[in-house]
Amino acid sequence: MGSSWSVAGEEEEEERRPLLRPGPGAVGRSRAQTAERGAPAPVAPAVPAQVLAGPGRVYGRRWLVLLLFSLMAFLQGLVWNTWGPIQNSARRAYGFSSWDIALLVLWGPIGFLPCFAFMWLLDKRGLRVTVLLTSFLMVLGAGLRCIPVSSDIEIKKRLIHGGQLLNGLAGPTVMNAAPFLSTTWFSADERATATAIASMLSYLGGACAFLVGPLIVPAPNETSHLLTSESNSIHIQDRIEMVLYAEFGIVCLTFFAAIAYFPTRPPFPPSVAAASQRLSYRRSFCRLLSNLRFLMIALAYAIPLGVFAGWSGVLDLILTPVHVSQVDAGWIGFWSIVGGCIVGIAIARFADFIRGMLKLILLLLFSGATLSSTWFTLTCLNSVTHLPLTTVTLYASCILLGVFLNSSVPIFFELFVETVYPVPEGITCGVVTFLSNMFMGVLLFFLTFYHTELSWFNWCLPGSCLLSLLLILCFRESYDRLYLDVVVSV
């Protein structure tokens, strides 16, 4: 990433050289860490004057860039989660089966299959090109779902599936690029906050789908006593298409706004770490795959977050057997994710002020996630556990689970980048989100075959949270990027 600010015409090396010398005391620590890891210490060459003049300067326009990216992430999450909260209505309107509902959610993780291509594009071409391509895919996907072919329901279903797939292809950028954007535009004491806002807005979009869908689209049992079966289906279909057209319009506006203004980078880097050059694309993967500490913390993120994302996408399907209405399931999903977004941004802001405590924060969050997911699972088995199954207990357990898990995302992202620096942020987060979506995809794949009884799905939640808690406990944290900013810039 730092090569964007280097002298023009300088050829890219196999491993990009750092542009800044370590400050006093940094060499001793670097050698100690290097000896501990058993890797050779990098040698810092002289610093070009063009770069020395830049680090530490921030621009007010960074908030506009963050707003545009966050809005794009919000809409991608909204479109992805369109169908889960209204699955009963979609069955009536389009004849969707349980397989269709699960597949519509599954297109999200399937869209991460070309994740490495988007990571390469972000590393080589920067934010603007990647964001514009991602927005264009979202426009195509949202538009495909709106093509009026209601006379042939099978063609309409295929267009909807195709649209969801194209929207899923936008997922790698909105999920991976948040730390890259925060490092490129924000100073060291704002990075975690910017990462939290950019990464949480995608989850907030998925949460708003729980609210928008059930409020606009009536459930079949809400209209069946007023309308015949055929007119009931047409009425529900009209309401669903109203949602699809609205989403398409907002996605188009965001795309045109990104074309009008979304710069690749600021004129000068905002911090020392932003100015430093990073490892090449190939060497970054070698570094990640050979770093056991990174693989440990990556699994601690990928397994529970992948399980929770798949679980949230079919929450209505999970709560139907315990006689929870589509609207109530939507509100439960909405507040669980909104709570996580609010707490996540607050915790990230706290982490910007109190540095070096990311592991402790994650331990506290996953202790709470393990307890709340166990509470929810045992509550759903009230015929065996005899725990009270009420709206209050379901709301409380789901909201707490969403708060603890979703708020951990930006903390994880910052810890990933600190652990493997100088690997580029986009590549680091691309690998972990790919793993997360892989676990999500495997879980939803099994759901397409075992969808009649879902208690096994609920048990995956506390099991994955407990495993993650143990991995975090064994993880040895380090803050290489933060150390560079604090020591070298002094």
C-alpha positions as CSV (number, residue, x, y, z in Angstrom):
1,M,0.0,0.0,0.0
2,G,2.8,2.4,0.9
3,S,4.2,2.2,-2.6
4,S,1.5,4.6,-3.8
5,W,3.3,7.4,-2.1
6,S,6.8,6.5,-3.2
7,V,8.9,8.1,-5.9
8,A,7.5,7.7,-9.4
9,G,9.3,5.2,-11.6
10,E,10.7,3.1,-8.8
11,E,10.4,-0.6,-9.7
12,E,8.4,-2.8,-7.3
13,E,10.7,-5.3,-5.5
14,E,9.8,-8.9,-4.6
15,E,9.4,-7.7,-1.0
16,R,8.6,-4.0,-0.8
17,R,11.1,-2.1,1.3
18,P,9.9,-0.1,4.4
19,L,10.3,3.6,3.8
20,L,11.0,4.6,7.4
21,R,13.8,4.0,9.7
22,P,13.0,2.6,13.1
23,G,13.2,5.1,15.9
24,P,15.4,4.9,19.1
25,G,14.7,1.7,21.0
26,A,12.8,0.1,18.1
27,V,15.7,-1.9,16.9
28,G,16.2,-3.7,20.2
29,R,12.6,-4.7,20.4
30,S,12.5,-5.6,16.7
31,R,15.5,-8.0,17.2
32,A,13.9,-9.5,20.3
33,Q,10.7,-10.2,18.4
34,T,12.5,-11.5,15.4
35,A,14.5,-13.9,17.5
36,E,11.4,-15.1,19.1
37,R,9.8,-15.7,15.7
38,G,12.9,-17.1,14.1
39,A,12.8,-14.7,11.1
40,P,15.5,-12.3,9.8
41,A,15.0,-8.7,10.8
42,P,14.3,-6.3,7.9
43,V,16.8,-3.5,7.2
44,A,15.3,-0.1,6.8
45,P,16.9,2.1,4.1
46,A,17.0,5.8,3.8
47,V,13.7,7.7,3.7
48,P,12.7,9.7,0.5
49,A,12.0,13.3,1.3
50,Q,8.6,13.1,-0.4
51,V,7.4,10.6,2.2
52,L,8.9,12.2,5.2
53,A,6.9,15.3,4.6
54,G,3.6,13.5,4.5
55,P,3.0,11.1,7.5
56,G,0.7,12.6,10.2
57,R,-1.5,14.7,7.9
58,V,-5.2,13.9,7.8
59,Y,-8.0,15.4,5.6
60,G,-11.6,16.3,6.4
61,R,-12.7,14.5,3.3
62,R,-11.8,11.2,5.0
63,W,-15.2,11.2,6.6
64,L,-16.9,11.5,3.2
65,V,-14.9,8.6,1.9
66,L,-15.8,6.6,5.0
67,L,-19.5,7.5,4.5
68,L,-19.6,6.4,0.9
69,F,-17.9,3.1,1.6
70,S,-20.0,2.5,4.7
71,L,-23.2,3.2,2.7
72,M,-22.1,0.7,0.0
73,A,-21.4,-1.9,2.7
74,F,-24.8,-1.2,4.3
75,L,-26.7,-1.8,1.0
76,Q,-24.7,-5.0,0.3
77,G,-25.8,-6.4,3.6
78,L,-29.4,-5.2,3.1
79,V,-29.7,-6.9,-0.3
80,W,-28.0,-10.1,0.9
81,N,-30.5,-10.5,3.8
82,T,-33.6,-9.6,1.8
83,W,-35.1,-13.1,1.8
84,G,-34.4,-14.6,5.2
85,P,-36.7,-12.4,7.2
86,I,-39.6,-12.8,4.8
87,Q,-39.1,-16.5,3.9
88,N,-42.7,-17.4,4.6
89,S,-44.0,-14.6,2.3
90,A,-41.5,-15.6,-0.4
91,R,-42.7,-19.2,-0.3
92,R,-46.3,-18.0,-1.0
93,A,-45.4,-15.4,-3.6
94,Y,-42.7,-17.3,-5.6
95,G,-43.1,-20.9,-4.6
96,F,-39.7,-20.9,-2.9
97,S,-38.8,-24.1,-1.0
98,S,-36.6,-24.5,2.0
99,W,-33.8,-25.3,-0.4
100,D,-34.4,-21.9,-2.2
101,I,-34.4,-19.9,1.0
102,A,-31.2,-21.5,2.2
103,L,-29.6,-21.1,-1.3
104,L,-30.5,-17.4,-1.4
105,V,-28.5,-16.9,1.8
106,L,-25.8,-19.2,0.6
107,W,-25.1,-17.0,-2.4
108,G,-23.3,-14.6,0.0
109,P,-20.5,-17.0,1.0
110,I,-20.4,-18.4,-2.6
111,G,-19.7,-14.9,-3.7
112,F,-16.4,-15.1,-1.7
113,L,-14.9,-17.7,-4.0
114,P,-13.2,-15.1,-6.1
115,C,-12.2,-13.3,-2.9
116,F,-8.5,-13.5,-3.8
117,A,-9.0,-11.7,-7.1
118,F,-10.6,-8.8,-5.3
119,M,-7.7,-8.8,-2.8
120,W,-5.2,-8.6,-5.7
121,L,-7.2,-5.8,-7.2
122,L,-7.3,-3.8,-3.9
123,D,-3.6,-4.3,-3.4
124,K,-2.6,-3.4,-7.0
125,R,-5.2,-0.8,-8.1
126,G,-6.3,0.7,-4.8
127,L,-9.7,1.7,-3.3
128,R,-11.3,3.6,-6.2
129,V,-11.1,0.9,-8.8
130,T,-12.2,-1.8,-6.4
131,V,-15.1,0.2,-5.0
132,L,-16.4,1.1,-8.4
133,L,-16.3,-2.5,-9.6
134,T,-18.0,-3.6,-6.4
135,S,-20.7,-1.0,-6.7
136,F,-21.3,-2.0,-10.4
137,L,-21.8,-5.6,-9.4
138,M,-24.3,-4.5,-6.8
139,V,-26.2,-2.5,-9.4
140,L,-26.4,-5.5,-11.8
141,G,-27.5,-7.8,-9.0
142,A,-30.2,-5.5,-7.6
143,G,-31.4,-4.7,-11.2
144,L,-31.6,-8.4,-12.2
145,R,-34.0,-9.1,-9.4
146,C,-36.3,-6.3,-10.7
147,I,-36.8,-7.5,-14.3
148,P,-40.6,-7.9,-14.7
149,V,-41.3,-11.5,-15.7
150,S,-44.1,-12.3,-13.3
151,S,-45.8,-14.4,-16.0
152,D,-43.1,-17.1,-15.7
153,I,-42.4,-17.7,-12.0
154,E,-39.5,-20.0,-12.8
155,I,-37.6,-17.4,-14.8
156,K,-38.3,-14.9,-12.0
157,K,-36.8,-17.2,-9.4
158,R,-33.6,-17.7,-11.6
159,L,-33.3,-13.9,-11.9
160,I,-33.6,-13.5,-8.2
161,H,-30.9,-16.2,-7.6
162,G,-28.6,-14.6,-10.2
163,G,-29.1,-11.2,-8.6
164,Q,-28.2,-12.5,-5.1
165,L,-25.1,-14.1,-6.6
166,L,-23.9,-10.8,-8.1
167,N,-24.5,-9.1,-4.9
168,G,-22.6,-11.8,-3.1
169,L,-19.6,-11.1,-5.4
170,A,-19.5,-7.6,-3.8
171,G,-19.0,-9.1,-0.3
172,P,-15.2,-9.5,-0.4
173,T,-14.7,-5.8,-0.8
174,V,-17.2,-4.5,1.8
175,M,-15.9,-7.1,4.3
176,N,-12.2,-6.9,3.6
177,A,-11.4,-3.3,2.8
178,A,-12.4,-1.6,6.0
179,P,-8.9,-1.8,7.7
180,F,-7.3,-0.9,4.4
181,L,-9.4,2.3,4.2
182,S,-8.8,3.2,7.8
183,T,-5.0,2.9,7.4
184,T,-5.0,4.8,4.2
185,W,-7.1,7.8,5.4
186,F,-7.1,7.9,9.2
187,S,-4.5,8.6,11.8
188,A,-3.3,6.0,14.4
189,D,-5.7,7.2,17.1
190,E,-8.8,6.9,14.7
191,R,-8.0,3.7,12.9
192,A,-10.0,1.3,15.1
193,T,-13.0,3.6,15.1
194,A,-13.0,3.9,11.3
195,T,-12.5,0.2,10.9
196,A,-15.5,-0.4,13.2
197,I,-17.8,2.0,11.3
198,A,-16.8,0.6,7.8
199,S,-17.1,-3.0,8.9
200,M,-20.2,-2.7,11.1
201,L,-22.4,-1.0,8.5
202,S,-22.6,-4.2,6.5
203,Y,-24.0,-5.9,9.5
204,L,-26.4,-3.0,10.1
205,G,-27.7,-3.4,6.5
206,G,-28.4,-7.1,7.3
207,A,-30.2,-6.0,10.4
208,C,-32.4,-3.4,8.6
209,A,-33.5,-6.2,6.4
210,F,-35.1,-7.8,9.5
211,L,-37.0,-4.6,10.0
212,V,-37.8,-3.4,6.4
213,G,-38.9,-6.8,5.0
214,P,-41.5,-7.9,7.6
215,L,-42.9,-4.3,8.0
216,I,-43.5,-3.9,4.3
217,V,-44.2,-7.5,3.2
218,P,-47.2,-9.1,5.0
219,A,-46.9,-12.6,6.2
220,P,-49.3,-15.1,4.6
221,N,-51.4,-15.6,7.7
222,E,-51.9,-11.8,8.0
223,T,-53.8,-11.6,4.7
224,S,-55.3,-15.0,4.1
225,H,-58.5,-14.2,5.9
226,L,-59.1,-11.1,3.7
227,L,-58.0,-12.4,0.3
228,T,-58.3,-15.6,-1.8
229,S,-55.2,-17.7,-2.1
230,E,-54.4,-16.4,-5.6
231,S,-54.9,-12.7,-4.8
232,N,-53.1,-13.2,-1.5
233,S,-50.0,-14.4,-3.4
234,I,-50.2,-11.4,-5.9
235,H,-50.6,-8.9,-3.1
236,I,-47.5,-10.3,-1.3
237,Q,-45.6,-10.4,-4.6
238,D,-46.4,-6.8,-5.2
239,R,-45.0,-5.8,-1.8
240,I,-41.8,-7.8,-2.3
241,E,-41.3,-6.1,-5.7
242,M,-41.7,-2.8,-4.0
243,V,-38.8,-3.6,-1.7
244,L,-36.7,-4.8,-4.6
245,Y,-37.3,-1.6,-6.6
246,A,-36.5,0.6,-3.6
247,E,-33.2,-1.3,-3.0
248,F,-32.3,-1.0,-6.7
249,G,-32.8,2.7,-6.6
250,I,-30.6,3.3,-3.6
251,V,-27.9,1.1,-4.9
252,C,-27.8,3.1,-8.2
253,L,-27.5,6.4,-6.3
254,T,-24.6,5.1,-4.3
255,F,-22.9,3.9,-7.5
256,F,-23.2,7.3,-9.1
257,A,-21.9,9.0,-6.0
258,A,-18.8,6.7,-6.0
259,I,-18.2,7.6,-9.6
260,A,-18.5,11.3,-8.9
261,Y,-16.1,11.2,-5.9
262,F,-14.2,8.3,-4.4
263,P,-10.4,9.0,-4.5
264,T,-7.9,6.1,-4.2
265,R,-5.8,7.8,-1.5
266,P,-5.1,11.2,0.1
267,P,-2.2,13.3,-1.2
268,F,-0.1,12.5,1.9
269,P,-0.3,9.5,4.2
270,P,-1.9,10.0,7.7
271,S,0.6,8.0,9.7
272,V,4.0,6.3,9.6
273,A,2.4,2.9,9.1
274,A,0.4,4.2,6.2
275,A,3.6,5.5,4.5
276,S,5.6,2.3,5.0
277,Q,5.7,-0.2,2.1
278,R,4.4,-3.7,2.5
279,L,5.1,-7.2,1.4
280,S,4.2,-8.2,-2.2
281,Y,1.1,-10.2,-2.9
282,R,2.8,-13.6,-3.2
283,R,5.0,-13.1,-0.1
284,S,2.1,-11.9,1.9
285,F,0.4,-15.3,1.5
286,C,3.5,-17.1,2.4
287,R,3.8,-15.0,5.5
288,L,0.2,-15.6,6.5
289,L,0.2,-19.4,5.9
290,S,3.4,-19.9,7.8
291,N,2.3,-17.8,10.8
292,L,0.8,-20.1,13.4
293,R,-0.3,-17.3,15.6
294,F,-2.3,-15.7,12.7
295,L,-3.9,-19.0,11.8
296,M,-4.9,-19.5,15.4
297,I,-6.6,-16.1,15.7
298,A,-8.1,-16.4,12.2
299,L,-9.9,-19.6,13.2
300,A,-11.0,-17.9,16.4
301,Y,-12.7,-15.3,14.2
302,A,-13.9,-17.4,11.2
303,I,-15.7,-20.3,13.0
304,P,-18.1,-18.4,15.4
305,L,-18.7,-15.4,13.0
306,G,-19.4,-17.8,10.1
307,V,-21.8,-19.8,12.2
308,F,-23.5,-16.7,13.5
309,A,-23.8,-15.2,10.0
310,G,-25.5,-18.3,8.7
311,W,-27.7,-18.6,11.8
312,S,-28.8,-14.9,11.4
313,G,-29.6,-15.4,7.8
314,V,-32.2,-18.0,8.5
315,L,-33.3,-16.8,11.9
316,D,-37.0,-16.8,10.9
317,L,-36.7,-20.4,9.9
318,I,-35.1,-21.3,13.2
319,L,-37.7,-19.5,15.3
320,T,-40.7,-20.8,13.5
321,P,-40.8,-24.2,15.3
322,V,-41.0,-22.3,18.7
323,H,-44.0,-20.3,17.4
324,V,-42.3,-17.0,16.9
325,S,-44.0,-14.9,14.2
326,Q,-42.1,-13.5,11.2
327,V,-42.4,-9.9,12.6
328,D,-41.1,-10.9,16.0
329,A,-38.2,-12.9,14.4
330,G,-37.4,-9.8,12.4
331,W,-37.3,-7.5,15.4
332,I,-35.1,-10.0,17.3
333,G,-32.6,-10.2,14.4
334,F,-32.7,-6.4,14.0
335,W,-31.9,-5.5,17.6
336,S,-29.3,-8.2,18.0
337,I,-27.3,-6.8,15.1
338,V,-27.9,-3.1,15.8
339,G,-26.8,-3.7,19.4
340,G,-23.6,-5.3,18.2
341,C,-22.9,-2.4,15.8
342,I,-23.4,0.3,18.4
343,V,-21.3,-1.6,21.0
344,G,-18.7,-2.5,18.4
345,I,-18.1,1.1,17.4
346,A,-18.0,2.2,21.1
347,I,-15.5,-0.5,22.0
348,A,-13.4,0.4,19.0
349,R,-13.3,4.0,20.1
350,F,-12.3,2.8,23.5
351,A,-9.5,0.7,21.9
352,D,-8.2,3.8,20.1
353,F,-7.7,5.5,23.5
354,I,-6.5,2.5,25.5
355,R,-4.1,0.7,23.2
356,G,-2.7,-2.8,23.5
357,M,-5.8,-4.4,25.1
358,L,-7.3,-6.1,22.1
359,K,-6.9,-9.7,23.4
360,L,-8.5,-8.8,26.8
361,I,-11.5,-7.2,25.0
362,L,-12.0,-10.3,22.9
363,L,-11.8,-12.6,25.9
364,L,-14.6,-10.6,27.6
365,L,-16.7,-10.5,24.5
366,F,-16.5,-14.2,23.8
367,S,-17.1,-15.2,27.4
368,G,-20.4,-13.3,27.1
369,A,-21.1,-14.8,23.7
370,T,-20.7,-18.4,25.0
371,L,-23.0,-17.8,27.9
372,S,-25.8,-16.0,25.9
373,S,-25.7,-18.6,23.0
374,T,-26.0,-21.4,25.6
375,W,-28.9,-19.7,27.2
376,F,-30.7,-19.3,23.8
377,T,-30.1,-22.9,22.8
378,L,-31.3,-24.3,26.1
379,T,-34.4,-22.0,26.0
380,C,-35.4,-23.4,22.6
381,L,-35.2,-26.9,24.2
382,N,-37.7,-25.9,26.9
383,S,-39.5,-29.3,26.6
384,V,-36.3,-30.8,28.0
385,T,-34.7,-28.0,30.1
386,H,-38.0,-26.5,31.3
387,L,-36.6,-23.0,30.9
388,P,-39.2,-20.3,30.3
389,L,-39.7,-19.8,26.5
390,T,-41.0,-16.3,26.3
391,T,-40.6,-13.3,24.0
392,V,-38.5,-11.6,26.6
393,T,-36.0,-14.5,27.0
394,L,-35.7,-14.9,23.2
395,Y,-35.1,-11.2,22.7
396,A,-32.6,-11.0,25.6
397,S,-30.5,-14.0,24.6
398,C,-30.4,-13.2,20.9
399,I,-29.6,-9.5,21.4
400,L,-26.8,-10.3,23.9
401,L,-25.4,-12.9,21.4
402,G,-25.5,-10.3,18.6
403,V,-23.9,-7.6,20.7
404,F,-21.0,-9.8,21.9
405,L,-20.2,-11.4,18.5
406,N,-20.8,-8.5,16.1
407,S,-18.9,-6.0,18.3
408,S,-15.8,-8.3,18.1
409,V,-15.4,-7.9,14.4
410,P,-13.5,-4.6,14.3
411,I,-11.4,-5.7,17.2
412,F,-10.4,-8.9,15.4
413,F,-9.6,-6.9,12.2
414,E,-7.2,-4.6,14.1
415,L,-5.6,-7.5,15.9
416,F,-5.1,-9.4,12.5
417,V,-3.3,-6.4,11.0
418,E,-1.1,-5.8,14.1
419,T,-0.2,-9.5,14.2
420,V,1.1,-9.9,10.6
421,Y,2.3,-6.4,9.8
422,P,3.7,-5.5,7.2
423,V,1.3,-7.8,5.2
424,P,-1.3,-5.4,3.5
425,E,-4.5,-5.0,5.3
426,G,-6.7,-6.0,2.4
427,I,-4.9,-9.4,2.0
428,T,-5.0,-10.1,5.7
429,C,-8.7,-9.4,6.2
430,G,-9.5,-11.1,2.9
431,V,-8.1,-14.4,4.1
432,V,-10.0,-14.4,7.4
433,T,-13.3,-13.3,5.8
434,F,-12.8,-16.0,3.2
435,L,-12.4,-18.6,6.0
436,S,-15.5,-17.2,7.8
437,N,-17.6,-17.4,4.7
438,M,-16.3,-20.9,4.0
439,F,-17.6,-22.1,7.4
440,M,-20.8,-20.2,6.8
441,G,-21.2,-21.9,3.5
442,V,-20.5,-25.4,4.8
443,L,-23.1,-24.8,7.6
444,L,-25.8,-23.6,5.2
445,F,-24.9,-26.4,2.8
446,F,-25.8,-28.9,5.5
447,L,-28.9,-26.9,6.3
448,T,-30.2,-27.5,2.8
449,F,-30.3,-31.2,3.6
450,Y,-31.2,-31.2,7.3
451,H,-33.8,-28.4,7.6
452,T,-36.7,-30.3,9.2
453,E,-35.2,-30.2,12.7
454,L,-32.8,-27.4,13.6
455,S,-31.7,-28.0,17.2
456,W,-28.3,-29.1,15.8
457,F,-27.9,-25.6,14.2
458,N,-28.5,-23.9,17.6
459,W,-25.9,-26.1,19.3
460,C,-23.3,-25.0,16.7
461,L,-23.4,-21.5,18.3
462,P,-22.2,-22.2,21.9
463,G,-19.7,-24.8,20.5
464,S,-18.1,-22.4,18.1
465,C,-18.0,-19.6,20.7
466,L,-16.4,-21.8,23.3
467,L,-13.7,-23.0,20.8
468,S,-13.0,-19.4,19.9
469,L,-12.6,-18.4,23.5
470,L,-10.0,-21.2,24.0
471,L,-8.1,-20.1,20.9
472,I,-8.0,-16.5,22.0
473,L,-6.9,-17.5,25.5
474,C,-3.9,-19.3,24.0
475,F,-3.0,-16.5,21.5
476,R,0.1,-14.4,22.1
477,E,-0.6,-10.9,21.0
478,S,1.8,-8.4,19.4
479,Y,1.4,-4.8,18.1
480,D,4.0,-4.3,15.4
481,R,2.1,-1.6,13.4
482,L,1.2,0.4,16.5
483,Y,4.7,0.2,17.8
484,L,6.0,1.7,14.5
485,D,3.5,4.6,14.7
486,V,4.2,5.3,18.4
487,V,8.0,5.0,18.5
488,V,9.1,6.0,15.0
489,S,6.9,9.1,14.8
490,V,8.2,10.4,18.1
